[in-house]
C-alpha cells in the first residue's frame, strides 16, 4: 500500500516533462545502487523499503529533479557561452555564418510576425551584437509560450523533453560516474568480505552478475552523456521551435497554453 501511494504521489508531483528531463537522469545516477541492492537481495529488506518509502513521501523525487535541473542549467550556460549562444539564437542571427539564408529569412519573418518584435538588421547586429541577442532571446521566449500546446505542437514538446534529458544527463555526469564507481568498488569489497569473514566463495553467480551489471552502469555513464548529444538535441529542438513559429504565422489562429511542458 505504501509503495502504491508513493507511486501516485510521484506522478502527481511531477509532470511528463519533469519525469523525462529531470527525474529520469537522477534515477540513472541511482541505478547502480538499485541494481546492486536488487541482485544481492537487499531491496526487499524492511529497512531499505522503509527508507525508500519515506523519501518518496517526503518529496524525494521533487528534490532529486530540482538538483538535476540546477546542474543542467549550470552546464547549459557554460556551453552556450562556448558555442556563441543557444542554437535558436544562432539560427536567427544574421551575422552567423553557415546558415541557410532563405530558411533563416523565413524563420525571422515568422518570429517577428507572431511576436510583434522586430529583429535587428544586419548592420544593427554588427553595431550592437549584445542588443541583437537580447531581442532574439525575448522573441524566442514568446514563441515558446505560444507553442506550449502539446496537442498542436507535439514535435516541439518532444524535442524539448529530449533536449532537457540530454542537457541534464550531461550536467550530472560526474555524479553518475562517481556513484557507479563507488558501487563497483563496494561490490568488490563485499565479495572479499564474504570470502574472508564468512568463508563463502567470492565468485558466485549472483556476485559476478552484480559486478558486471554495475560495471555496465559505469561504462554507460562514461559513454552516454556528451556535448555532442546535447548539441544535437538542442539543434533539433531549435529547428522544431522555429518551424512552429512558421506554422503560427501561416495559421494566425489563437494558441492555447494548456498542457505546456517546455521548461528546458
TORKOL-4160 file (C-alpha; in steps of 0.2 Angstrom, whole numbers, padded with zeros to 4 digits, m for minus):
264
<pt num="1" X="0000" Y="0000" Z="0000"/>
<pt num="2" X="0014" Y="0012" Z="0004"/>
<pt num="3" X="0023" Y="0009" Z="m0012"/>
<pt num="4" X="0007" Y="0012" Z="m0022"/>
<pt num="5" X="0004" Y="0028" Z="m0013"/>
<pt num="6" X="0022" Y="0034" Z="m0016"/>
<pt num="7" X="0020" Y="0030" Z="m0034"/>
<pt num="8" X="0004" Y="0040" Z="m0036"/>
<pt num="9" X="0012" Y="0055" Z="m0027"/>
<pt num="10" X="0027" Y="0054" Z="m0038"/>
<pt num="11" X="0015" Y="0056" Z="m0053"/>
<pt num="12" X="0005" Y="0070" Z="m0046"/>
<pt num="13" X="0020" Y="0080" Z="m0040"/>
<pt num="14" X="0030" Y="0079" Z="m0057"/>
<pt num="15" X="0023" Y="0081" Z="m0074"/>
<pt num="16" X="0028" Y="0072" Z="m0090"/>
<pt num="17" X="0042" Y="0085" Z="m0094"/>
<pt num="18" X="0049" Y="0084" Z="m0076"/>
<pt num="19" X="0049" Y="0065" Z="m0076"/>
<pt num="20" X="0058" Y="0063" Z="m0093"/>
<pt num="21" X="0070" Y="0078" Z="m0092"/>
<pt num="22" X="0074" Y="0079" Z="m0074"/>
<pt num="23" X="0069" Y="0064" Z="m0064"/>
<pt num="24" X="0075" Y="0051" Z="m0076"/>
<pt num="25" X="0093" Y="0057" Z="m0076"/>
<pt num="26" X="0093" Y="0057" Z="m0057"/>
<pt num="27" X="0086" Y="0040" Z="m0056"/>
<pt num="28" X="0100" Y="0034" Z="m0068"/>
<pt num="29" X="0113" Y="0041" Z="m0055"/>
<pt num="30" X="0105" Y="0029" Z="m0043"/>
<pt num="31" X="0103" Y="0014" Z="m0055"/>
<pt num="32" X="0119" Y="0005" Z="m0050"/>
<pt num="33" X="0114" Y="0006" Z="m0031"/>
<pt num="34" X="0097" Y="m0001" Z="m0036"/>
<pt num="35" X="0104" Y="m0015" Z="m0046"/>
<pt num="36" X="0116" Y="m0020" Z="m0033"/>
<pt num="37" X="0103" Y="m0020" Z="m0019"/>
<pt num="38" X="0091" Y="m0030" Z="m0031"/>
<pt num="39" X="0103" Y="m0043" Z="m0036"/>
<pt num="40" X="0110" Y="m0045" Z="m0019"/>
<pt num="41" X="0093" Y="m0047" Z="m0012"/>
<pt num="42" X="0093" Y="m0032" Z="m0001"/>
<pt num="43" X="0080" Y="m0022" Z="m0010"/>
<pt num="44" X="0066" Y="m0030" Z="0000"/>
<pt num="45" X="0074" Y="m0028" Z="0017"/>
<pt num="46" X="0062" Y="m0019" Z="0029"/>
<pt num="47" X="0075" Y="m0005" Z="0032"/>
<pt num="48" X="0078" Y="m0002" Z="0014"/>
<pt num="49" X="0059" Y="m0002" Z="0010"/>
<pt num="50" X="0055" Y="0010" Z="0024"/>
<pt num="51" X="0069" Y="0022" Z="0019"/>
<pt num="52" X="0063" Y="0022" Z="0001"/>
<pt num="53" X="0045" Y="0025" Z="0005"/>
<pt num="54" X="0050" Y="0039" Z="0017"/>
<pt num="55" X="0060" Y="0048" Z="0004"/>
<pt num="56" X="0046" Y="0046" Z="m0009"/>
<pt num="57" X="0033" Y="0053" Z="0004"/>
<pt num="58" X="0044" Y="0067" Z="0009"/>
<pt num="59" X="0046" Y="0074" Z="m0008"/>
<pt num="60" X="0062" Y="0065" Z="m0013"/>
<pt num="61" X="0058" Y="0064" Z="m0032"/>
<pt num="62" X="0055" Y="0083" Z="m0032"/>
<pt num="63" X="0071" Y="0087" Z="m0023"/>
<pt num="64" X="0081" Y="0075" Z="m0035"/>
<pt num="65" X="0073" Y="0083" Z="m0050"/>
<pt num="66" X="0077" Y="0101" Z="m0044"/>
<pt num="67" X="0095" Y="0096" Z="m0041"/>
<pt num="68" X="0097" Y="0088" Z="m0058"/>
<pt num="69" X="0089" Y="0104" Z="m0066"/>
<pt num="70" X="0101" Y="0115" Z="m0056"/>
<pt num="71" X="0116" Y="0106" Z="m0063"/>
<pt num="72" X="0109" Y="0105" Z="m0080"/>
<pt num="73" X="0106" Y="0124" Z="m0081"/>
<pt num="74" X="0124" Y="0127" Z="m0075"/>
<pt num="75" X="0132" Y="0117" Z="m0089"/>
<pt num="76" X="0120" Y="0124" Z="m0101"/>
<pt num="77" X="0125" Y="0142" Z="m0098"/>
<pt num="78" X="0144" Y="0137" Z="m0099"/>
<pt num="79" X="0141" Y="0128" Z="m0115"/>
<pt num="80" X="0131" Y="0141" Z="m0123"/>
<pt num="81" X="0145" Y="0154" Z="m0120"/>
<pt num="82" X="0157" Y="0142" Z="m0128"/>
<pt num="83" X="0145" Y="0140" Z="m0143"/>
<pt num="84" X="0142" Y="0158" Z="m0145"/>
<pt num="85" X="0124" Y="0157" Z="m0139"/>
<pt num="86" X="0110" Y="0145" Z="m0140"/>
<pt num="87" X="0106" Y="0136" Z="m0156"/>
<pt num="88" X="0090" Y="0145" Z="m0158"/>
<pt num="89" X="0098" Y="0162" Z="m0157"/>
<pt num="90" X="0112" Y="0156" Z="m0169"/>
<pt num="91" X="0099" Y="0151" Z="m0182"/>
<pt num="92" X="0091" Y="0168" Z="m0181"/>
<pt num="93" X="0107" Y="0179" Z="m0181"/>
<pt num="94" X="0111" Y="0187" Z="m0197"/>
<pt num="95" X="0129" Y="0188" Z="m0194"/>
<pt num="96" X="0130" Y="0169" Z="m0190"/>
<pt num="97" X="0139" Y="0160" Z="m0204"/>
<pt num="98" X="0135" Y="0143" Z="m0211"/>
<pt num="99" X="0116" Y="0146" Z="m0210"/>
<pt num="100" X="0103" Y="0143" Z="m0224"/>
<pt num="101" X="0099" Y="0161" Z="m0228"/>
<pt num="102" X="0082" Y="0158" Z="m0236"/>
<pt num="103" X="0077" Y="0147" Z="m0221"/>
<pt num="104" X="0084" Y="0160" Z="m0209"/>
<pt num="105" X="0074" Y="0174" Z="m0218"/>
<pt num="106" X="0058" Y="0163" Z="m0217"/>
<pt num="107" X="0061" Y="0160" Z="m0198"/>
<pt num="108" X="0065" Y="0178" Z="m0194"/>
<pt num="109" X="0049" Y="0184" Z="m0203"/>
<pt num="110" X="0038" Y="0171" Z="m0194"/>
<pt num="111" X="0046" Y="0175" Z="m0177"/>
<pt num="112" X="0043" Y="0194" Z="m0179"/>
<pt num="113" X="0026" Y="0192" Z="m0186"/>
<pt num="114" X="0019" Y="0181" Z="m0172"/>
<pt num="115" X="0028" Y="0190" Z="m0158"/>
<pt num="116" X="0027" Y="0208" Z="m0164"/>
<pt num="117" X="0045" Y="0210" Z="m0160"/>
<pt num="118" X="0056" Y="0217" Z="m0175"/>
<pt num="119" X="0073" Y="0208" Z="m0175"/>
<pt num="120" X="0088" Y="0219" Z="m0179"/>
<pt num="121" X="0095" Y="0222" Z="m0196"/>
<pt num="122" X="0112" Y="0215" Z="m0200"/>
<pt num="123" X="0120" Y="0232" Z="m0198"/>
<pt num="124" X="0112" Y="0234" Z="m0181"/>
<pt num="125" X="0118" Y="0217" Z="m0176"/>
<pt num="126" X="0136" Y="0221" Z="m0180"/>
<pt num="127" X="0135" Y="0238" Z="m0172"/>
<pt num="128" X="0127" Y="0230" Z="m0156"/>
<pt num="129" X="0129" Y="0211" Z="m0155"/>
<pt num="130" X="0123" Y="0210" Z="m0137"/>
<pt num="131" X="0107" Y="0220" Z="m0140"/>
<pt num="132" X="0103" Y="0209" Z="m0156"/>
<pt num="133" X="0105" Y="0193" Z="m0145"/>
<pt num="134" X="0093" Y="0201" Z="m0132"/>
<pt num="135" X="0080" Y="0205" Z="m0144"/>
<pt num="136" X="0081" Y="0187" Z="m0152"/>
<pt num="137" X="0080" Y="0179" Z="m0135"/>
<pt num="138" X="0065" Y="0189" Z="m0130"/>
<pt num="139" X="0056" Y="0185" Z="m0146"/>
<pt num="140" X="0061" Y="0166" Z="m0145"/>
<pt num="141" X="0054" Y="0166" Z="m0127"/>
<pt num="142" X="0037" Y="0172" Z="m0133"/>
<pt num="143" X="0037" Y="0159" Z="m0147"/>
<pt num="144" X="0040" Y="0146" Z="m0133"/>
<pt num="145" X="0025" Y="0152" Z="m0124"/>
<pt num="146" X="0014" Y="0151" Z="m0140"/>
<pt num="147" X="0019" Y="0133" Z="m0143"/>
<pt num="148" X="0016" Y="0125" Z="m0126"/>
<pt num="149" X="0001" Y="0116" Z="m0133"/>
<pt num="150" X="0007" Y="0098" Z="m0134"/>
<pt num="151" X="m0008" Y="0093" Z="m0144"/>
<pt num="152" X="m0004" Y="0106" Z="m0158"/>
<pt num="153" X="0015" Y="0105" Z="m0157"/>
<pt num="154" X="0019" Y="0088" Z="m0152"/>
<pt num="155" X="0036" Y="0088" Z="m0160"/>
<pt num="156" X="0041" Y="0104" Z="m0151"/>
<pt num="157" X="0037" Y="0097" Z="m0134"/>
<pt num="158" X="0045" Y="0080" Z="m0138"/>
<pt num="159" X="0061" Y="0088" Z="m0144"/>
<pt num="160" X="0061" Y="0100" Z="m0128"/>
<pt num="161" X="0060" Y="0085" Z="m0117"/>
<pt num="162" X="0074" Y="0076" Z="m0127"/>
<pt num="163" X="0085" Y="0091" Z="m0125"/>
<pt num="164" X="0081" Y="0093" Z="m0107"/>
<pt num="165" X="0086" Y="0075" Z="m0104"/>
<pt num="166" X="0102" Y="0076" Z="m0113"/>
<pt num="167" X="0107" Y="0093" Z="m0105"/>
<pt num="168" X="0103" Y="0087" Z="m0088"/>
<pt num="169" X="0112" Y="0070" Z="m0091"/>
<pt num="170" X="0127" Y="0079" Z="m0096"/>
<pt num="171" X="0126" Y="0091" Z="m0081"/>
<pt num="172" X="0126" Y="0077" Z="m0068"/>
<pt num="173" X="0138" Y="0065" Z="m0077"/>
<pt num="174" X="0152" Y="0066" Z="m0064"/>
<pt num="175" X="0139" Y="0062" Z="m0050"/>
<pt num="176" X="0134" Y="0047" Z="m0061"/>
<pt num="177" X="0151" Y="0041" Z="m0064"/>
<pt num="178" X="0157" Y="0043" Z="m0046"/>
<pt num="179" X="0142" Y="0034" Z="m0039"/>
<pt num="180" X="0144" Y="0020" Z="m0052"/>
<pt num="181" X="0162" Y="0018" Z="m0047"/>
<pt num="182" X="0159" Y="0018" Z="m0029"/>
<pt num="183" X="0146" Y="0004" Z="m0031"/>
<pt num="184" X="0158" Y="m0006" Z="m0041"/>
<pt num="185" X="0171" Y="m0004" Z="m0028"/>
<pt num="186" X="0158" Y="m0008" Z="m0014"/>
<pt num="187" X="0153" Y="m0024" Z="m0023"/>
<pt num="188" X="0171" Y="m0030" Z="m0024"/>
<pt num="189" X="0173" Y="m0026" Z="m0006"/>
<pt num="190" X="0158" Y="m0036" Z="m0002"/>
<pt num="191" X="0164" Y="m0051" Z="m0012"/>
<pt num="192" X="0181" Y="m0050" Z="m0002"/>
<pt num="193" X="0172" Y="m0048" Z="0014"/>
<pt num="194" X="0161" Y="m0063" Z="0011"/>
<pt num="195" X="0177" Y="m0073" Z="0006"/>
<pt num="196" X="0187" Y="m0068" Z="0021"/>
<pt num="197" X="0175" Y="m0067" Z="0035"/>
<pt num="198" X="0160" Y="m0078" Z="0030"/>
<pt num="199" X="0171" Y="m0091" Z="0021"/>
<pt num="200" X="0160" Y="m0090" Z="0006"/>
<pt num="201" X="0166" Y="m0092" Z="m0012"/>
<pt num="202" X="0168" Y="m0074" Z="m0019"/>
<pt num="203" X="0164" Y="m0078" Z="m0037"/>
<pt num="204" X="0146" Y="m0084" Z="m0035"/>
<pt num="205" X="0134" Y="m0082" Z="m0050"/>
<pt num="206" X="0125" Y="m0068" Z="m0040"/>
<pt num="207" X="0141" Y="m0059" Z="m0036"/>
<pt num="208" X="0148" Y="m0060" Z="m0053"/>
<pt num="209" X="0131" Y="m0054" Z="m0061"/>
<pt num="210" X="0130" Y="m0039" Z="m0049"/>
<pt num="211" X="0148" Y="m0034" Z="m0053"/>
<pt num="212" X="0146" Y="m0035" Z="m0071"/>
<pt num="213" X="0129" Y="m0025" Z="m0070"/>
<pt num="214" X="0137" Y="m0011" Z="m0060"/>
<pt num="215" X="0152" Y="m0010" Z="m0072"/>
<pt num="216" X="0139" Y="m0008" Z="m0087"/>
<pt num="217" X="0132" Y="0006" Z="m0077"/>
<pt num="218" X="0149" Y="0014" Z="m0075"/>
<pt num="219" X="0153" Y="0012" Z="m0094"/>
<pt num="220" X="0136" Y="0019" Z="m0098"/>
<pt num="221" X="0139" Y="0035" Z="m0088"/>
<pt num="222" X="0156" Y="0036" Z="m0097"/>
<pt num="223" X="0149" Y="0035" Z="m0114"/>
<pt num="224" X="0131" Y="0041" Z="m0115"/>
<pt num="225" X="0132" Y="0059" Z="m0108"/>
<pt num="226" X="0142" Y="0071" Z="m0121"/>
<pt num="227" X="0142" Y="0088" Z="m0128"/>
<pt num="228" X="0139" Y="0081" Z="m0145"/>
<pt num="229" X="0122" Y="0073" Z="m0139"/>
<pt num="230" X="0117" Y="0089" Z="m0130"/>
<pt num="231" X="0121" Y="0100" Z="m0145"/>
<pt num="232" X="0112" Y="0088" Z="m0157"/>
<pt num="233" X="0096" Y="0088" Z="m0146"/>
<pt num="234" X="0097" Y="0107" Z="m0144"/>
<pt num="235" X="0098" Y="0109" Z="m0163"/>
<pt num="236" X="0083" Y="0098" Z="m0166"/>
<pt num="237" X="0073" Y="0107" Z="m0153"/>
<pt num="238" X="0078" Y="0124" Z="m0161"/>
<pt num="239" X="0073" Y="0118" Z="m0178"/>
<pt num="240" X="0056" Y="0112" Z="m0172"/>
<pt num="241" X="0053" Y="0128" Z="m0162"/>
<pt num="242" X="0056" Y="0139" Z="m0177"/>
<pt num="243" X="0046" Y="0128" Z="m0188"/>
<pt num="244" X="0032" Y="0130" Z="m0176"/>
<pt num="245" X="0033" Y="0149" Z="m0177"/>
<pt num="246" X="0031" Y="0147" Z="m0196"/>
<pt num="247" X="0015" Y="0137" Z="m0193"/>
<pt num="248" X="0009" Y="0150" Z="m0182"/>
<pt num="249" X="0012" Y="0164" Z="m0194"/>
<pt num="250" X="0003" Y="0155" Z="m0208"/>
<pt num="251" X="m0011" Y="0150" Z="m0197"/>
<pt num="252" X="m0013" Y="0166" Z="m0187"/>
<pt num="253" X="m0025" Y="0157" Z="m0175"/>
<pt num="254" X="m0026" Y="0159" Z="m0156"/>
<pt num="255" X="m0014" Y="0146" Z="m0147"/>
<pt num="256" X="m0019" Y="0140" Z="m0130"/>
<pt num="257" X="m0006" Y="0137" Z="m0117"/>
<pt num="258" X="m0013" Y="0122" Z="m0109"/>
<pt num="259" X="m0003" Y="0106" Z="m0107"/>
<pt num="260" X="0013" Y="0115" Z="m0109"/>
<pt num="261" X="0029" Y="0107" Z="m0103"/>
<pt num="262" X="0043" Y="0117" Z="m0111"/>
<pt num="263" X="0054" Y="0122" Z="m0097"/>
<pt num="264" X="0071" Y="0117" Z="m0103"/>
